Every structure is written in structure tokens, then in C-alpha cells.
Amino acid sequence: MLVDARNKACPQPVVMAVQALKELGEGETAEVLVNDLAAVENLKRMAKGKGCPVTVRQQGDQWSVTITKQGSKDAAKEAAPDLDEEITCAPLERREVIVIGTDRFGQGDGNPQLGKTLIKSYIYALAQQDILPEIMIFLNGGAHLTAEGSESLEDLKSLENRGVQIFTCGICADFYGVKDKIRVGVISNMYDIARMMQEADKVVRI
């Protein structure tokens, strides 16, 4: 099945691909055409999460992402990444997601500079914990924290190295002009972000 998702805003390419897969039988393929590299990565991540084999072919300034529908649960398990034994994340029964929607703590009349110092201190303190969240999502102004020039990059990279999955909203990064400057984690889409928040046992919003 051919899915033309070129020039479609995030997260439409992923949504269109998911809808196409629902209509396919096991072993059938959906070829998704996109002209944005972030969409390619989002499609690959979605396919991997569903245990579906995926291949990517670049044709000039566009990409063809072919996803084969896989109905076997065993395949999904095989596609899941293995975690190093030294990684310390939240236990499976406590899937914690931290959503950071700002580059500073506090609202209203709070001092902006103090707010930035506090968010930096929070991320540093989080990186020192023994039990870590499974996922960190950066939305809105929080996109600045994962971008080049952020004073929290070192701590965020430390968290990522210990197994924390870090995602930055692609729409937000694009709006603030930092999409090409994200230096930790991956750029995600609202479809995946909504799914991760729904599946979490605990969501901490900042």
C-alpha cells in the first residue's frame, strides 16, 4: 500500500502509516513517502515499537519508508532493545514519564533568571538519583533544554547514558528554530508523545 505523506505536518505521517497498517494483513507492506528526515525517524521508531521490519530508501530530497506488518508477538519482543544490566531505570511496574514544558521553573511574577537556575538544578539533581524515570519529554519552551547551548546538556546526556529515553517535540523545536540544534535524545511527534503519556503509570509535569 502506498501512503503519500509528503509535506504533511507532524505527526500526520505516523498517523497515516498506523492507519495503513491496520488495513493490511500480516506480511503485507506499507510504503510511506516523506520529504522530512524527522518523519523518517518517527516512522522507524513507530515500526520498531510494533515489531515491524522497516527499510528506508532515499530518492533525492525524499524518502521511501517501507514497513512490513508483523502479527507475531515474538517479533515485537525481538525488536525491543536490550538494556544493559548497569542501567538503573524505574521498575516496570512504575513507568514514570517526566514532561518538561518550559525552560524555567515558576510562572507569573517569578524571576526568570531564578527560574532558569531552578530548572537547571532540578535536572542536575535528577541525574544524581538512583531510580530514574523511564522517559523525559520536552515540550514548548522545554525544547531549548535539549538544544545546543543549553546548560543542562551534560546532565541530560548523563541521564540518557543511564537508560532514560529523551524526546523533544518536533513541532516545538521547529517553532523555536532549534530543530537542527537538538543535541540529546531524539525529535519525536505528538502521536508518540500522547501514547507515551497514556501508557505511563505516573506522569510528572513541569
C-alpha positions in Angstrom: 0.0 0.0 0.0 1.4 3.4 -1.0 1.0 6.2 1.6 1.9 9.7 0.3 2.8 11.7 3.4 5.0 14.3 1.7 4.5 17.8 3.0 2.4 16.5 5.9 2.9 18.2 9.2 4.0 16.2 12.3 2.5 13.8 13.4 0.4 13.1 10.3 3.0 10.8 8.6 3.0 8.5 11.6 -0.8 8.6 12.0 -1.3 7.8 8.3 1.2 4.9 8.5 -0.6 3.5 11.6 -3.9 3.7 9.8 -2.5 1.9 6.7 -1.0 -0.9 8.8 -4.5 -1.5 10.3 -5.8 -2.2 6.9 -3.0 -4.6 5.9 -2.7 -8.3 6.5 0.3 -10.0 8.1 3.3 -9.8 5.8 1.9 -7.0 3.6 3.8 -3.7 3.3 3.0 0.0 3.5 5.4 2.2 1.6 5.3 5.7 3.1 6.7 8.6 1.1 8.0 11.6 3.1 10.3 14.5 2.5 11.4 15.3 6.0 14.1 13.4 7.8 12.4 13.8 11.2 9.4 12.0 9.8 11.7 9.1 8.7 13.0 8.7 12.2 9.5 8.9 13.7 8.2 6.2 11.3 11.2 3.9 12.1 10.6 4.3 15.8 6.9 3.5 15.4 7.6 0.5 13.3 10.2 -0.8 15.8 7.7 -0.3 18.6 5.2 -2.5 16.8 7.8 -5.1 15.9 7.5 -4.4 12.2 10.5 -4.7 9.9 11.3 -1.4 8.2 13.6 -0.3 5.3 14.4 3.2 4.2 15.4 4.3 0.7 16.4 7.9 -0.2 15.4 9.3 -3.5 16.8 12.8 -3.9 15.1 15.0 -1.4 12.5 12.5 -0.3 12.5 9.1 1.4 10.6 5.9 0.9 9.9 4.1 4.2 8.6 0.5 3.7 7.0 -1.1 6.8 6.1 -4.8 6.8 3.1 -5.6 9.0 4.1 -8.2 11.6 1.5 -10.0 13.6 3.7 -12.2 15.7 4.2 -11.0 19.3 7.5 -12.8 19.4 8.8 -10.4 16.6 7.8 -7.4 18.7 9.8 -8.8 21.6 12.8 -9.4 19.3 12.6 -5.8 18.1 12.7 -4.4 21.6 16.2 -3.1 22.6 18.1 -4.9 25.3 19.0 -2.8 28.3 22.5 -3.0 29.8 22.4 -4.6 33.3 24.0 -1.5 34.8 21.2 0.8 33.7 19.0 1.9 36.6 15.6 3.0 35.4 12.2 2.9 37.2 10.9 -0.6 37.7 8.5 -2.0 35.1 5.6 -1.6 37.5 6.3 2.1 37.8 6.6 3.6 34.4 7.4 7.2 35.1 7.3 9.9 32.5 8.6 13.4 33.2 7.2 16.1 30.9 9.0 19.4 30.9 7.1 22.2 29.1 9.3 25.2 30.0 13.0 26.2 30.2 12.5 27.7 33.6 10.6 26.9 36.9 7.8 29.1 38.0 5.1 31.2 36.3 3.6 34.7 36.6 5.7 37.1 38.7 8.6 34.6 39.3 12.1 35.8 38.5 13.0 34.5 35.0 16.7 34.1 35.9 15.9 32.3 39.1 13.5 30.1 37.2 16.3 29.0 34.8 18.6 28.3 37.7 16.0 26.1 39.3 15.3 24.0 36.2 19.0 23.5 35.7 19.3 22.4 39.4 16.3 20.1 39.1 17.8 18.3 36.0 21.2 18.1 37.8 19.5 16.6 40.9 17.5 14.2 38.9 20.7 12.9 37.3 22.1 12.1 40.7 19.1 9.8 41.7 19.4 6.1 42.0 15.9 5.4 40.5 15.3 7.3 37.2 12.3 7.9 35.1 11.8 5.8 32.0 11.1 8.8 29.7 11.6 12.5 29.7 9.6 14.6 27.2 10.4 18.2 26.4 7.6 20.4 25.0 7.1 24.0 24.3 9.9 26.1 25.8 11.4 22.9 27.2 12.8 22.3 23.7 15.5 24.8 24.5 16.9 22.5 27.2 17.9 19.7 24.8 19.3 22.1 22.2 22.8 23.4 21.6 23.8 26.0 24.2 21.7 24.5 27.0 23.4 24.4 30.4 21.6 21.1 31.1 23.0 19.2 28.1 25.7 17.4 30.2 23.3 16.2 32.8 20.7 15.2 30.1 23.4 13.2 28.3 24.3 11.5 31.6 20.6 10.6 32.1 20.4 9.2 28.5 23.6 7.1 29.1 21.9 5.6 32.1 18.9 4.5 30.1 16.5 7.4 30.3 14.7 7.9 26.9 14.7 11.6 26.0 12.3 13.1 23.4 11.8 16.6 22.2 8.6 17.7 20.5 9.3 18.3 16.8 6.7 21.0 16.4 8.1 22.9 19.4 11.7 22.6 18.2 10.7 23.8 14.8 8.7 26.7 16.2 11.7 27.9 18.3 14.1 27.3 15.4 16.2 24.7 17.2 15.2 21.6 15.3 18.7 21.3 13.8 20.3 22.1 17.1 18.9 19.3 19.3 21.9 17.6 20.9 20.5 14.9 23.2 17.8 12.3 22.7 15.6 12.3 19.6 13.0 14.5 18.0 9.5 13.0 18.4 6.0 13.7 17.3 2.7 14.3 19.2 1.3 10.9 18.3 4.2 9.1 20.1 4.2 11.7 22.9 0.4 11.1 23.5 1.0 7.4 23.5 3.9 7.5 26.0 1.9 9.7 28.4 -1.1 7.4 28.2 0.9 4.3 28.8 2.7 5.7 31.8 1.8 4.8 35.3 2.9 8.2 36.5 3.3 11.5 34.7 5.2 14.3 36.3 4.5 17.7 34.6 6.8 20.7 35.0 
